[in-house]
C-alpha cells in the first residue's frame, strides 16, 4: 500500500491540481473502491464503474484518512471504513439526479439519463447497502450509529430542500439548517469516524467533527454561489440551474433581503410561474450581482473556513494538520 500524502512544499494551488498532492492517498482509496465495489449483477458493476470514473474528488474518504492521520492512525486502518462515505455520497447523487431530473453530472451524462430512473435509484440503494455492510464488518456499534444518523440526517436535509422549493420567505437560518443536514453532516461524520478509529479523547473527536461541519457548510455555500457565476465547462452542469429549479439559496436570500419592495413583488410573481424563462433568470441574477450577493455569500463561507481551522488548534503542528488546513482553504477557491 502506498503510504501517505506527498509533501513537496507545493504552495496552495487553488484549483483541481491541488489534490495531486494527495495522489497516493487518493490512489489507495480508488483501489479500495474498485476492489470492494463488485457484484454478481453486471449492471451494478457497469454503473458503479461509471460513477468511479466520473471524476469525483473523493474528498469525503480522504478526510476520513486525514482525520485518522492527524490522530496518529495509518491509512490501512481507516481505508475500508473511509469508502463508506463515498458510497453514501454517490448514492445521494444518484437519488438527487432522479429527484431533480438532472441530465448531467460533472460534465457527463447523469446515470439516470443513461440507465433510467429505476436503475439509478436501485443502484443508489445498493450503494447504501454496501455502506451498511462495510460498517457492519467493522463490528463497532459507534460506527454503525454514526452511519445511521448520517443517512437519516441527509434524508431530512433533502426533504427540507424539497419542502422549501420556491419558498422566497426562507430565512438564512432555514438555509443553514438545511445545508448542514444535507451536506455538512456527511463531511463531518467522515472526519469524526477517522478520529474515532484512532481511539483519541472525546475533545479531539469533537474537534474534527466540528471542523467537518464548518468546511461542509462552506462547501455547499460556495457551490450555491458558483451556480450564479460559473460556466458549464467549469462546473459540469448548466449555470443558473438552482434558480431555474426555484431553489432559494443564500445569494438569492440575501438579494431578497436587500431588494426594493417593487423588486420583491416581481420575484414573488416570477416564482409563481411554472417555469422561468431566460429573461426571468436574467432579472434575478441581475439583482444578485447588483446587490453583490455572491461576494457576500463568499464572505460567509470564509467565516466557516476560519472556524474550521480554529477547530484544529487542539492538535500539534504536523503534516496532517497542514493538509486539513489547506483543504479548508481549497474549499473556498476550488473550481469545477
C-alpha positions as CSV (number, residue, x, y, z in Angstrom):
1,X,0.0,0.0,0.0
2,X,1.3,3.5,-0.9
3,X,2.0,5.5,2.3
4,X,0.7,9.0,3.0
5,X,0.4,12.2,1.1
6,X,3.5,13.6,-0.6
7,X,4.8,16.8,0.9
8,X,6.8,18.7,-1.6
9,X,6.3,22.3,-0.4
10,X,3.7,22.8,-3.0
11,X,2.1,26.2,-2.5
12,X,-1.6,26.3,-2.0
13,X,-2.8,25.9,-5.6
14,X,-6.4,26.8,-5.7
15,X,-7.6,24.6,-8.5
16,X,-8.1,20.9,-9.1
17,X,-4.3,20.4,-9.3
18,X,-4.2,21.0,-5.6
19,X,-5.4,17.5,-4.9
20,X,-2.5,15.9,-6.7
21,X,-0.5,16.4,-3.5
22,X,-2.8,13.6,-2.1
23,X,-2.3,11.3,-5.1
24,X,-1.0,8.4,-3.1
25,X,-4.0,8.5,-0.7
26,X,-6.5,9.0,-3.5
27,X,-4.9,6.1,-5.4
28,X,-5.4,3.9,-2.4
29,X,-9.0,5.0,-2.0
30,X,-9.7,4.3,-5.7
31,X,-8.0,0.9,-5.4
32,X,-10.1,0.0,-2.4
33,X,-13.3,1.1,-4.1
34,X,-12.6,-1.0,-7.2
35,X,-11.8,-4.0,-5.0
36,X,-14.8,-3.6,-2.8
37,X,-17.4,-2.5,-5.3
38,X,-18.1,-5.7,-7.1
39,X,-21.3,-7.6,-7.7
40,X,-22.6,-10.7,-9.5
41,X,-25.0,-8.4,-11.2
42,X,-23.2,-6.9,-14.3
43,X,-25.4,-3.8,-14.4
44,X,-24.3,-2.9,-10.9
45,X,-20.7,-3.2,-11.9
46,X,-21.2,-1.2,-15.1
47,X,-23.0,1.7,-13.3
48,X,-20.6,1.6,-10.3
49,X,-17.6,1.8,-12.6
50,X,-19.2,4.7,-14.4
51,X,-19.5,6.5,-11.1
52,X,-15.9,5.8,-10.0
53,X,-14.5,7.0,-13.3
54,X,-16.7,10.1,-13.4
55,X,-14.2,12.5,-11.9
56,X,-15.3,12.6,-8.2
57,X,-12.6,14.1,-6.0
58,X,-13.1,11.6,-3.1
59,X,-12.9,14.4,-0.6
60,X,-15.0,12.6,2.0
61,X,-13.0,9.4,2.2
62,X,-9.8,11.5,2.0
63,X,-11.0,13.5,5.1
64,X,-11.5,10.2,7.0
65,X,-8.0,9.2,6.2
66,X,-6.5,12.6,7.1
67,X,-8.6,12.8,10.3
68,X,-7.2,9.4,11.3
69,X,-3.7,10.6,10.4
70,X,-3.9,13.8,12.5
71,X,-4.8,11.4,15.4
72,X,-1.8,9.1,14.6
73,X,-3.6,6.2,12.9
74,X,-2.4,5.0,9.5
75,X,-4.4,4.7,6.3
76,X,-4.5,0.9,6.3
77,X,-6.6,1.1,9.5
78,X,-9.2,3.6,8.1
79,X,-9.4,2.8,4.3
80,X,-12.2,0.3,4.3
81,X,-14.3,2.5,6.5
82,X,-13.4,5.6,4.6
83,X,-15.0,4.4,1.4
84,X,-18.3,4.1,3.2
85,X,-18.6,7.9,2.9
86,X,-18.0,7.8,-0.8
87,X,-20.8,5.2,-1.1
88,X,-23.2,7.4,0.8
89,X,-22.2,10.4,-1.3
90,X,-22.6,8.6,-4.6
91,X,-26.0,7.1,-3.5
92,X,-27.1,10.6,-2.7
93,X,-26.0,11.9,-6.1
94,X,-27.9,9.1,-7.9
95,X,-31.1,9.8,-6.0
96,X,-30.7,13.6,-6.4
97,X,-30.3,13.3,-10.1
98,X,-33.6,11.5,-10.3
99,X,-35.4,13.9,-8.0
100,X,-34.0,16.9,-9.8
101,X,-34.5,15.4,-13.2
102,X,-30.8,16.2,-14.0
103,X,-29.2,15.4,-17.3
104,X,-25.6,16.0,-16.4
105,X,-23.2,15.3,-13.6
106,X,-19.5,16.5,-13.6
107,X,-19.7,17.3,-17.3
108,X,-21.0,13.9,-18.3
109,X,-24.5,12.4,-18.8
110,X,-26.0,11.6,-15.4
111,X,-26.7,8.0,-14.6
112,X,-30.5,8.4,-14.7
113,X,-30.3,9.6,-18.3
114,X,-28.1,6.7,-19.4
115,X,-29.8,3.8,-17.5
116,X,-33.2,5.4,-16.5
117,X,-34.6,6.5,-13.2
118,X,-35.5,3.0,-11.9
119,X,-32.0,1.6,-12.3
120,X,-30.3,4.8,-10.9
121,X,-32.5,4.6,-7.7
122,X,-31.8,0.9,-7.3
123,X,-28.1,1.2,-7.7
124,X,-28.2,4.1,-5.2
125,X,-29.9,1.7,-2.8
126,X,-27.2,-0.9,-3.5
127,X,-24.5,1.6,-2.5
128,X,-26.3,2.4,0.7
129,X,-26.4,-1.3,1.4
130,X,-22.6,-1.5,0.7
131,X,-22.1,1.3,3.2
132,X,-24.1,-0.6,5.8
133,X,-22.2,-3.9,5.1
134,X,-18.8,-2.3,5.5
135,X,-19.9,-0.6,8.7
136,X,-21.2,-4.0,10.0
137,X,-18.0,-5.7,9.1
138,X,-16.1,-3.2,11.3
139,X,-18.1,-4.8,14.2
140,X,-18.3,-1.5,16.0
141,X,-21.6,-0.1,17.2
142,X,-20.5,3.5,17.2
143,X,-19.5,3.4,13.5
144,X,-23.0,1.9,12.8
145,X,-24.6,4.6,14.8
146,X,-22.7,7.4,13.0
147,X,-23.6,5.9,9.6
148,X,-27.3,5.5,10.5
149,X,-27.6,9.0,12.0
150,X,-25.8,10.5,8.9
151,X,-28.1,8.7,6.5
152,X,-31.2,9.9,8.4
153,X,-29.9,13.5,8.7
154,X,-29.1,13.7,5.0
155,X,-32.6,12.5,4.1
156,X,-34.1,15.1,6.3
157,X,-32.0,17.8,4.6
158,X,-33.1,16.7,1.1
159,X,-36.7,16.6,2.2
160,X,-36.3,20.1,3.7
161,X,-34.9,21.3,0.4
162,X,-37.9,19.9,-1.5
163,X,-40.3,21.4,1.1
164,X,-38.7,24.8,0.8
165,X,-38.5,24.8,-3.0
166,X,-39.8,28.1,-4.4
167,X,-40.3,29.5,-0.9
168,X,-39.0,33.0,-1.1
169,X,-39.7,33.5,2.6
170,X,-37.0,31.1,3.6
171,X,-34.6,32.6,6.2
172,X,-30.8,32.3,6.4
173,X,-31.3,30.1,9.5
174,X,-33.6,27.9,7.5
175,X,-31.0,27.6,4.8
176,X,-28.1,26.9,7.2
177,X,-30.2,24.2,8.9
178,X,-31.0,22.6,5.5
179,X,-27.4,22.6,4.2
180,X,-26.0,21.4,7.5
181,X,-28.2,18.3,7.2
182,X,-27.9,17.6,3.5
183,X,-24.2,18.4,3.0
184,X,-22.2,19.2,6.1
185,X,-23.2,16.3,8.2
186,X,-21.8,13.7,5.8
187,X,-18.4,15.5,5.7
188,X,-18.4,15.9,9.5
189,X,-19.2,12.2,10.0
190,X,-16.4,11.3,7.6
191,X,-14.0,13.3,9.7
192,X,-15.3,12.1,13.1
193,X,-15.0,8.4,12.1
194,X,-11.3,8.8,11.2
195,X,-10.7,10.3,14.7
196,X,-12.9,7.7,16.4
197,X,-11.0,4.8,14.9
198,X,-7.8,6.3,16.3
199,X,-9.3,6.0,19.8
200,X,-8.5,9.6,20.8
201,X,-10.0,11.5,23.6
202,X,-13.5,12.9,23.1
203,X,-12.3,16.5,22.7
204,X,-10.2,15.7,19.6
205,X,-13.0,13.6,18.1
206,X,-15.4,16.5,18.6
207,X,-12.8,18.9,17.1
208,X,-12.5,17.1,13.8
209,X,-16.3,16.7,13.7
210,X,-16.8,20.4,14.1
211,X,-14.0,21.0,11.5
212,X,-16.1,18.9,9.1
213,X,-19.3,20.7,9.8
214,X,-17.7,24.1,9.1
215,X,-16.0,23.0,5.8
216,X,-19.2,21.2,4.8
217,X,-21.2,24.4,5.3
218,X,-18.6,26.4,3.3
219,X,-18.6,23.7,0.6
220,X,-22.3,24.0,0.0
221,X,-22.3,27.8,0.2
222,X,-19.6,28.1,-2.4
223,X,-21.4,25.6,-4.6
224,X,-24.5,27.8,-4.4
225,X,-22.5,30.9,-5.2
226,X,-20.8,29.2,-8.2
227,X,-24.1,28.5,-9.7
228,X,-24.5,32.2,-10.4
229,X,-21.0,33.0,-11.7
230,X,-19.5,29.8,-13.2
231,X,-19.9,28.1,-16.6
232,X,-20.9,24.7,-17.8
233,X,-17.3,24.0,-18.8
234,X,-16.1,24.6,-15.3
235,X,-19.0,23.2,-13.2
236,X,-20.0,20.3,-15.5
237,X,-23.6,21.5,-15.5
238,X,-25.6,24.4,-16.8
239,X,-25.3,27.6,-14.9
240,X,-28.3,29.1,-13.0
241,X,-29.6,25.6,-12.5
242,X,-30.7,26.3,-9.0
243,X,-32.7,29.4,-9.9
244,X,-34.3,27.6,-12.9
245,X,-35.4,24.8,-10.4
246,X,-36.6,27.6,-8.0
247,X,-34.1,26.6,-5.3
248,X,-33.7,29.5,-3.0
249,X,-30.1,29.5,-1.9
250,X,-28.0,32.0,0.1
251,X,-27.3,34.5,-2.8
252,X,-31.0,34.9,-3.5
253,X,-31.9,35.0,0.2
254,X,-29.5,37.9,0.6
255,X,-30.8,39.6,-2.6
256,X,-34.4,39.4,-1.3
257,X,-33.3,40.9,2.0
258,X,-31.7,43.9,0.2
259,X,-34.0,44.5,-2.8
260,X,-36.7,47.1,-3.1
261,X,-40.4,46.4,-2.5
262,X,-41.1,46.5,-6.2
263,X,-38.3,44.1,-7.0
264,X,-39.6,41.7,-4.3
265,X,-43.0,41.8,-5.9
266,X,-41.5,40.9,-9.2
267,X,-39.6,38.0,-7.7
268,X,-42.8,36.8,-6.0
269,X,-44.6,36.9,-9.3
270,X,-41.9,35.0,-11.1
271,X,-41.8,32.3,-8.5
272,X,-45.5,31.6,-9.1
273,X,-44.8,30.8,-12.7
274,X,-44.5,27.1,-13.7
275,X,-41.1,27.7,-15.4
276,X,-38.7,30.6,-15.6
277,X,-37.6,31.8,-19.0
278,X,-34.2,33.3,-19.8
279,X,-35.5,36.9,-19.2
280,X,-36.8,35.8,-15.7
281,X,-33.4,34.3,-14.9
282,X,-31.6,37.4,-16.1
283,X,-33.7,39.6,-13.9
284,X,-33.0,37.5,-10.7
285,X,-29.3,37.1,-11.5
286,X,-29.1,40.8,-12.2
287,X,-30.4,41.6,-8.7
288,X,-27.9,39.2,-7.2
289,X,-25.0,41.0,-8.9
290,X,-26.4,44.4,-8.3
291,X,-26.5,43.8,-4.5
292,X,-23.1,42.0,-4.5
293,X,-24.7,38.8,-3.1
294,X,-22.1,36.4,-4.5
295,X,-19.4,38.4,-2.8
296,X,-21.4,38.4,0.5
297,X,-22.0,34.7,0.2
298,X,-18.3,34.0,-0.3
299,X,-17.5,36.1,2.8
300,X,-19.9,33.9,4.8
301,X,-18.2,30.8,3.5
302,X,-14.8,32.3,4.5
303,X,-16.1,32.7,8.1
304,X,-16.9,29.0,8.2
305,X,-13.5,28.1,6.9
306,X,-11.8,30.3,9.6
307,X,-13.9,28.4,12.2
308,X,-12.9,25.1,10.7
309,X,-9.2,25.9,11.1
310,X,-9.7,27.0,14.7
311,X,-11.1,23.6,15.4
312,X,-7.7,22.1,14.6
313,X,-5.9,24.2,17.2
314,X,-6.2,21.3,19.7
315,X,-3.8,19.3,17.6
316,X,0.0,19.9,17.5
317,X,1.5,21.1,14.2
318,X,2.0,18.3,11.8
319,X,1.8,17.4,8.1
320,X,-1.7,16.1,8.6
321,X,-2.9,19.3,10.3
322,X,-1.4,21.3,7.5
323,X,-3.2,19.1,5.0
324,X,-6.5,19.6,6.7
325,X,-6.0,23.4,6.9
326,X,-5.1,23.6,3.3
327,X,-8.2,21.5,2.3
328,X,-10.3,24.1,4.2
329,X,-8.7,26.8,2.0
330,X,-9.2,24.7,-1.1
331,X,-12.9,24.6,-0.4
332,X,-13.2,28.3,-0.9
333,X,-11.1,28.6,-4.0
334,X,-11.8,25.3,-5.8
335,X,-13.0,25.4,-9.4
336,X,-15.2,22.8,-11.0
